[in-house]
Structures are given as structure tokens and as C-alpha cells.
Amino acid sequence: MDIKNLSSNKGNILDGVFIFKPILLEDNRGFFYESWNQSLFNKAVGEEIKFLQDNHSISNVGVLRGLHYQIEPKPQGKLVRCVSGSVFDVAVDIRKSSPTFGEWTSIVLNAYNKLMIWIPVGFAHGFLSLEDNSEVLYKTSQFWSEDQDRSIRWDDKNININWPLKDIDCSEPRLSEKDSKAPFFKNADVYN
């Protein structure tokens, strides 16, 4: 499995955010790859992460989910992959003490590249579906908690994420009610 750090929109390495690329074995029957290995994952991220919940979503083109995170005492790290379709996946550093506070990174996850992104505690996460029936699976390091669940506006100018809406002929993404009412970054609960 190949593992690398991602750079932010300003060219800085976002400490703790990793991309995992599995080794794919293909032949005339199809393919095989190891999609999860606890030992390799823990070694790559430098700590032991215990996953408590798996989530699965399906989204049509133009659906934007995020930017979501959970605060203490139940913060979530997420290991995200797309098994059908394609998504533009984003992580935003919301750690006030971080030199990359407010910076973001993105990667296209799809059924073809089989990439996974690790979004550690201290980051908000969201994605834009680039195709109909895009299925995203993700492991979380904490159970979902309504009391700790938070979000940030997807179009906050202080973060200035370059969502590829024009690439999918979309002027406005399709949002949940929660996401359409999310607070701006300056008013969001962030990590110290």
C-alpha cells in the first residue's frame, strides 16, 4: 500500500492527513486488493486508531455533504473511500493551534483509483458528488453524537474551497437542510 501526505491549498503539508493507495492485483477474472489492514494503517498514521462505526452514503451528481466534524468529548477521525462513482473530497484544518489552521486539501476519490483519505480529529470533512450514484464508505473512530455534531458552511469565503461545480454543470450544489444552515468558519466551534 502506498501512503503519502497531502498538501493544502497554500502548498503546506497538512499534518496527519494521508492518502492510501492499495496495491491492486488484476487479471482476466477481475481484481483483488486489501482494502483494510489495521497494522499498516496504525503504522502509517503513527498511532493506534480504533474504528467504532462504518457509514455508507449514496449521492447523485451535485450533492454536497459537509463540512462535518465532531467536537470533544467525541471527536471523529474518518477513513473515507468511494466504491462507485466519483467524489471531490475535502479536509479542512480546524485546529486553532495548527500552522495550517483554515487551510484545506482535496482529492478525487472514485471507483477507479481506489484511493482512501484519512481525515484525523481536528479536521472538517465534506465531499461533492461528481457522478450519479456515487457511493462513499467511511470508517469513524467515534460513534456519531448529535450533541457533538458540527458543520461549517461549504462556501465560506474565509476557507475558499474551489469546489468543481462548473465541471459538473452545476451552479448550486444540492444540500441538506443542516448543511444549508451551517455556521461560517469564524463562528464555528473549532479545536484549540
N, C-alpha and C positions, 0 to 999 in steps of 0.2 A: 504494500500500500504506500503510495506517495503522499507526503504530508508537507504543506507549506503554509506560511503566514500570509495574510492578506494586507495590502497597503490601503490606507484611507484615501478619500477624495483629495487630500492635500499631500499625498505621497508618503505619509508616515506609516510605519508598521503598527497595526492595531494589536497591542499585546493581548494574547490569549485567543484571538480569532484564527481558526485554522480551516484549511480546505483539505479534505481527504479524497484521494483518487484511488479507487480499488484497482487491483490487478485483475484484468478481465481475461478469462480463458474462453476462446471462441473456436468453434469448429462447425462442421456441416450440420450438427444437431441443434446448434444454438449457442448459448454462452452460460458460464458459471462465474460467480465471484463471491468472495466472502464479504458480506455487507456489514458485518459487525464482529468485532473482536475486542473484548474488554481489556485484555492485557496490552494490545497495541495502542488502543485509544488512551488508556491511562498513561502509558509511557510518553505518547506524543504531547499530551496536554500538561504533563508534569505533576499530576495529582490523581488521586483515586476518585472517580466520579461514579456515583451510584444512580442509575436511572430508575425512576419510580412510575413513570407513565408514558405510554405511547399514544400519539394523536395522529389522525388521518383526516385530511380535508380534500375536497374536490372543488375546483373553481373554474368558471368559464372565463374566456378572454375578457380582459378589462377589469376583473375583480381584483381589488387591492385589499389585503388583510394586514393591518398594522397601523402604526408601530406599537407592538405589545411588549410588556415585560411585567415582572412581579417584584415587589419590594420586600424588604425584611419584614417579618422573620421567615418568609417562604419564597426566597428568590429562586428563579429558574434559569438553568443553563439549558440550551437546546441543541440537539444534533439533528440537522434538517437535510432531507433529500427529496427529490422529485422523481417519482417512478413512472409517471405518464404525463405527457405534455411537456410544458416548459414554463418556468417562472424566473422573474428577475428578483433575486433575493437580496435583502439589505440588512446590515447590522449597524447600529448607531451607538457610539460610546457615550454612556450617560453617567460615567464616574467622574464626579467633580474634581477629584484629586489627580486625575489622569492628564498627562500632557496632550492626549488626543481627545479630550472632552469635547463633545459636539461633532466630532468627525465621523464619517460613515464610509462603509465599503459595500461593494455589491458584486454579485456573481450570478451568471445564468446557470440555474440547475435544470437539468432535463433528463428525460429517459435515455438519451443517447450518451451523454458524457458521464453519467452515473456519479457525479461529484456529490459530496456531502460537506456542509459547513457546520462548524462548531461555533456556537454563539454562547460565550460564557456569561455567568452572572455579571451584571453591570452594563449590559447592552440591551437596547431595544431592538426588536426584530419585526420585519414585515416583508411582504412579497406582493408582486404584481403578476397575475397570470397572463402569460403571453399567448396561450392557446386554450381552446375549449377543453374541458375535461382534464385539466392539469391536476394530478394527484400528488399531494405533499404528505410525507410521513415524517414525523419527528418524535424523538425521544426527549423527555424532560427530566431534569434532575430533582424536581419537586412536583408535588401534586398541584393541580390548579386550585387557586384560592380566590374566591370572589373578593374578599377583604383586601388582599394584596395586589389584585389585578389592576394594572395601569396601562395607559396608552398615551401616545403623543401624536399630534396632527401629522399626517403623511406629507402635507405640502408646506410645512413650516419653513419660512424663508431663512431663518437662522441656521437651519440644518442644510437646506437647499439640495435635497436629493434630486438627481437627474433621472427621474422615472421615465422609461422609454415609451410614453403614451403615444407619441406620434408614430412610432414603429408599428403599432397595432391599430392605427387609425382611430384613436380614442381621445376625445377632448377632455373627458372627466371619467375617472375610474368609478366603478360600482363599489360602494362602501356599505358596511353595516351601519346601523344607527349609532352604535357605540363609537365606531371609528370616525363618523362624520361629526361627532360632538367632542372628540378628544381635545385636551388642552394643548396649547402651544408649548414649545420646549421651555421657555422662560418660566412657565407656571407649573411645569411637571414635577412630580416627586422624582428626584434623582438620587443616585448613590453618592456618598461622601468620598 
